[in-house]
Amino acid sequence: MTTSTIGKTIGSAIGKGAAYTAHGAIRAAQGTGRFGQDVVLGATEGYASKASELAAARAAIAAERGGKAIKVTVSKRRVAA
């Protein structure tokens, strides 16, 4: 299995989870009336709040390193004799 295949598999799982979450919230809102609407509103506000917080943290980290890419080092595999 290649890293591309693994990445696509993980990405697909994340996307499917997001779809289940969104459609579940919609069904909850439809089935529970005002309470469901409040849940959807809370979820939307919570997402927006956390997303902006994470974006600010990511921007601060990028600014600290001067916008340069992070060097990725690969450890050498050791084979026991």
C-alpha positions in Angstrom: 0.0 0.0 0.0 1.5 3.4 -1.0 1.4 6.6 1.0 -1.0 8.0 -1.7 -3.4 5.1 -1.1 -3.2 5.5 2.7 -3.7 9.3 2.4 -6.8 8.8 0.2 -8.2 6.2 2.6 -7.7 8.5 5.6 -9.1 11.5 3.7 -12.2 9.5 2.6 -12.9 8.4 6.2 -12.6 12.0 7.4 -15.0 13.2 4.6 -17.5 10.4 5.3 -17.4 11.3 9.0 -18.0 14.9 8.3 -21.0 14.0 6.1 -22.5 11.8 8.8 -22.1 14.6 11.3 -23.7 17.2 9.1 -26.6 15.1 8.0 -27.1 13.8 11.6 -27.3 17.4 12.8 -29.8 18.3 10.1 -32.0 15.2 11.0 -31.8 16.1 14.7 -32.9 19.7 14.0 -35.8 18.4 11.9 -36.9 15.8 14.5 -36.5 17.8 17.7 -37.7 21.3 16.7 -36.3 24.2 18.6 -33.8 22.1 20.6 -32.4 20.7 17.4 -32.1 24.1 15.9 -30.2 25.2 19.1 -27.9 22.2 18.7 -27.2 23.1 15.1 -26.6 26.7 16.0 -24.2 25.7 18.8 -22.3 23.3 16.6 -22.0 26.0 13.9 -20.7 28.6 16.4 -18.4 26.1 18.1 -16.9 25.2 14.8 -16.4 28.8 13.7 -14.8 29.7 17.0 -12.4 26.7 17.1 -11.5 27.0 13.4 -10.5 30.7 13.8 -8.5 29.8 16.9 -6.6 27.1 15.1 -6.0 29.3 12.1 -4.5 32.0 14.3 -2.3 29.5 16.1 -1.1 28.1 12.7 -0.4 31.6 11.4 1.6 32.4 14.6 3.7 29.2 14.1 4.3 30.1 10.5 5.4 33.6 11.4 7.8 32.2 14.1 9.6 30.1 11.5 9.6 33.0 8.9 7.3 31.2 6.5 10.0 28.7 5.7 9.2 25.0 5.2 9.9 22.7 8.0 12.7 20.2 7.2 11.5 16.7 7.6 14.2 14.2 8.7 13.9 10.5 8.1 15.4 8.3 10.7 17.6 5.5 9.5 16.3 2.1 9.9 18.4 -0.1 12.2 18.3 -3.8 11.7 19.2 -5.9 14.7 21.7 -8.6 14.0 
